[in-house]
Amino acid sequence: MRRKVKPKAINIEKYGDRTTLIANGATVNGDLQFEGALQIEGRVIGNVTAAEGLVRIADNGYVEGEIRSPHIIINGKVTGDVHSSEHLELAAQAEVNGNVFYKLIEMVMGAQVNGSLEYSPEPQVASAPAARQEQERMEIAAEADPLL
């Protein structure tokens, strides 16, 4: 008989004093990079990146941009791609308009994904800044030597 393995619950309190709240009614325009926990109850227009930590989008929260974090819980609305290198939870009111890349996913009845679901065992969280730096390096090199 095969035993079902239940993933450990993600606890926002484990991040203690490294927790940030974007309250209902607040709007943040621009990219966010952090370590710890981020609870979004308002709006974020920009990319959200956590090298280590948790992003939680409450039922009235909204993100327009890409999300990259090891642990992500969505119960609000996201317009953009979602990259989770560890654990992704889509709660009953979750609505994702974009592609979802995950290592482990929990999806509750009622959650919506308008895009593709792609299993991604390799961590991609830290790759965004590194890829951007590599791209800039290549552009600088191309300016110096047009044959590259």
C-alpha positions in Angstrom: 0.0 0.0 0.0 1.3 3.4 -1.0 1.5 6.0 1.8 0.6 9.6 1.1 3.2 12.1 2.2 1.8 15.3 3.4 4.0 18.3 3.1 4.9 20.3 6.2 2.7 23.4 6.8 4.5 26.7 6.0 4.5 28.9 9.1 5.0 32.6 8.6 5.8 33.1 12.3 9.1 31.2 11.9 10.5 34.3 10.1 9.9 36.4 13.2 11.2 39.9 12.8 11.9 39.4 9.1 8.2 39.6 8.1 6.9 42.5 5.9 3.2 43.3 5.4 1.8 45.2 2.5 -1.5 46.2 4.0 -4.9 46.2 2.3 -5.3 49.6 0.5 -1.5 50.0 0.0 0.1 49.8 -3.5 3.8 49.3 -4.1 5.1 50.2 -7.6 8.4 48.6 -8.3 10.4 45.4 -7.8 10.8 43.8 -4.3 13.7 41.7 -3.2 13.9 40.4 0.3 14.7 37.5 2.7 12.2 36.4 5.2 8.4 36.5 4.8 6.2 38.9 2.8 2.4 39.0 3.3 0.6 40.9 0.6 -2.9 42.1 1.4 -2.7 45.1 -0.9 -1.3 45.5 -4.5 2.2 45.1 -5.9 3.0 46.2 -9.4 6.4 44.7 -10.1 8.4 41.6 -9.6 8.7 39.9 -6.2 11.9 37.9 -5.5 13.0 36.1 -2.4 16.3 34.2 -2.3 15.1 32.6 1.0 11.7 32.9 2.5 7.9 32.9 1.9 5.6 35.0 -0.1 1.9 34.9 1.0 -0.8 36.6 -1.0 -4.0 37.1 1.0 -7.5 36.7 -0.5 -7.6 40.4 -1.3 -4.0 40.7 -2.4 -2.9 41.3 -6.0 0.5 41.0 -7.7 1.1 42.2 -11.3 4.6 40.8 -12.1 6.7 37.7 -11.7 7.0 36.0 -8.3 10.2 33.9 -7.4 10.5 32.4 -3.9 11.2 29.0 -2.3 7.8 29.0 -0.6 4.7 30.7 -2.0 1.1 30.7 -0.8 -1.5 32.3 -3.0 -5.1 33.0 -2.1 -5.4 36.2 -4.1 -4.7 37.2 -7.7 -1.4 37.1 -9.6 -0.9 38.3 -13.2 2.5 37.0 -14.2 4.6 33.9 -13.9 5.1 32.1 -10.5 8.4 30.3 -9.7 8.6 28.2 -6.5 11.7 26.2 -5.9 10.3 24.4 -2.8 6.6 24.5 -2.1 3.7 26.2 -3.8 0.2 26.3 -2.3 -2.8 27.5 -4.3 -5.7 28.2 -1.9 -9.4 28.2 -2.8 -9.5 31.8 -4.0 -6.2 31.8 -5.9 -6.2 33.1 -9.5 -3.0 32.9 -11.4 -2.9 34.4 -14.9 0.5 33.2 -16.1 2.7 30.1 -16.0 3.5 28.2 -12.8 6.8 26.5 -12.2 7.0 24.3 -9.1 8.8 21.6 -7.3 5.9 20.6 -5.0 2.4 22.0 -5.5 -0.8 21.9 -3.4 -3.9 23.0 -5.1 -7.3 23.4 -3.4 -10.6 23.0 -5.2 -11.5 26.4 -6.5 -8.0 27.6 -7.4 -7.5 28.8 -11.0 -4.4 28.7 -13.2 -4.8 30.4 -16.6 -1.5 29.2 -18.0 0.7 26.2 -17.9 1.9 24.1 -14.9 5.5 23.0 -15.2 7.3 20.7 -12.8 10.7 22.2 -12.2 13.0 20.3 -9.9 15.9 22.7 -10.3 15.8 25.9 -8.1 15.2 28.9 -10.2 14.8 31.5 -7.5 18.3 33.0 -7.5 18.7 32.6 -11.3 16.8 35.9 -12.2 19.4 38.3 -10.8 22.3 36.1 -12.0 20.8 35.8 -15.5 20.3 39.6 -15.6 23.9 40.2 -14.6 25.1 37.7 -17.3 23.0 39.4 -19.9 24.4 42.8 -19.0 28.0 41.3 -19.1 27.3 39.9 -22.6 25.9 43.2 -23.8 29.0 45.1 -22.5 31.3 42.5 -24.2 29.3 42.8 -27.4 29.8 46.6 -27.5 33.5 46.1 -27.0 33.8 43.4 -29.6 31.1 43.3 -32.2 32.0 39.8 -33.3 30.6 38.3 -30.1 
